[in-house]
């Protein structure tokens, strides 16, 4: 789990919220988080909002979307036999 942005950069998907590959959730998160980032940055790039505020909103929305799924993946990755129980 990483802070997904800094000065001049932003992370999406596994780059900011690494998923164990068994889940297949990383590619979903990459697509969803890229869309969230684009939605938040569009007004800032048009000069209608602050880039800093846009990145903060992206971080909040990214966590809202993915944090619980990330926690589930981490918990199950310790013992994948839980999936067959």
C-alpha positions as CSV (number, residue, x, y, z in Angstrom):
1,X,0.0,0.0,0.0
2,X,1.5,3.3,-1.1
3,X,0.4,6.9,-1.2
4,X,-0.7,7.1,-4.8
5,X,0.7,10.5,-5.8
6,X,3.4,13.0,-5.4
7,X,4.8,16.0,-7.2
8,X,4.3,15.3,-10.9
9,X,3.3,11.6,-10.6
10,X,0.4,9.3,-9.7
11,X,0.1,5.5,-9.3
12,X,-2.8,3.3,-10.4
13,X,-3.6,-0.3,-9.7
14,X,-0.9,-2.6,-8.4
15,X,1.7,0.2,-8.4
16,X,-0.1,1.9,-5.5
17,X,-2.1,-1.0,-4.0
18,X,-0.3,-4.2,-4.8
19,X,-2.6,-7.2,-5.2
20,X,-1.4,-10.8,-4.9
21,X,-1.8,-12.2,-8.5
22,X,-4.0,-15.1,-7.5
23,X,-7.0,-12.7,-7.1
24,X,-7.0,-11.1,-10.5
25,X,-8.0,-7.9,-8.8
26,X,-4.9,-5.9,-9.8
27,X,-6.0,-5.4,-13.4
28,X,-9.5,-4.4,-12.3
29,X,-8.0,-1.9,-9.9
30,X,-5.7,-0.5,-12.5
31,X,-8.6,0.2,-14.9
32,X,-10.9,1.7,-12.2
33,X,-8.2,3.7,-10.6
34,X,-7.0,5.1,-13.9
35,X,-10.6,6.2,-14.6
36,X,-10.9,7.8,-11.2
37,X,-7.6,9.6,-11.7
38,X,-8.7,10.9,-15.1
39,X,-12.1,12.1,-13.7
40,X,-10.4,14.0,-10.9
41,X,-7.6,15.5,-12.9
42,X,-9.7,16.7,-15.9
43,X,-11.0,19.9,-14.1
44,X,-7.5,20.6,-12.8
45,X,-5.9,20.3,-16.2
46,X,-8.6,22.6,-17.6
47,X,-7.6,25.2,-15.0
48,X,-10.9,24.9,-13.1
49,X,-9.5,23.2,-10.0
50,X,-6.3,22.6,-8.0
51,X,-4.1,19.6,-9.0
52,X,-3.3,19.1,-5.4
53,X,-7.0,18.9,-4.5
54,X,-7.6,16.6,-7.5
55,X,-4.9,14.2,-6.3
56,X,-6.2,14.2,-2.8
57,X,-9.7,13.3,-4.0
58,X,-8.2,10.6,-6.2
59,X,-6.5,9.1,-3.2
60,X,-9.7,9.1,-1.2
61,X,-11.7,7.6,-4.0
62,X,-9.0,5.0,-4.7
63,X,-9.1,3.9,-1.1
64,X,-12.9,3.9,-1.0
65,X,-12.9,1.6,-4.1
66,X,-10.0,-0.7,-3.3
67,X,-9.0,-0.8,0.3
68,X,-11.4,-3.4,1.5
69,X,-10.7,-5.6,-1.5
70,X,-7.0,-5.2,-0.8
71,X,-7.4,-6.2,2.8
72,X,-9.4,-9.3,1.7
73,X,-6.7,-10.3,-0.8
74,X,-3.9,-9.9,1.8
75,X,-5.8,-11.9,4.4
76,X,-6.6,-14.8,2.0
77,X,-3.1,-14.8,0.5
78,X,-1.7,-16.0,3.8
79,X,-3.6,-19.3,3.4
80,X,-5.3,-19.9,0.0
81,X,-6.8,-23.2,1.3
82,X,-9.5,-20.9,2.8
83,X,-10.9,-20.6,-0.7
84,X,-11.7,-24.4,-0.8
85,X,-13.3,-24.6,2.6
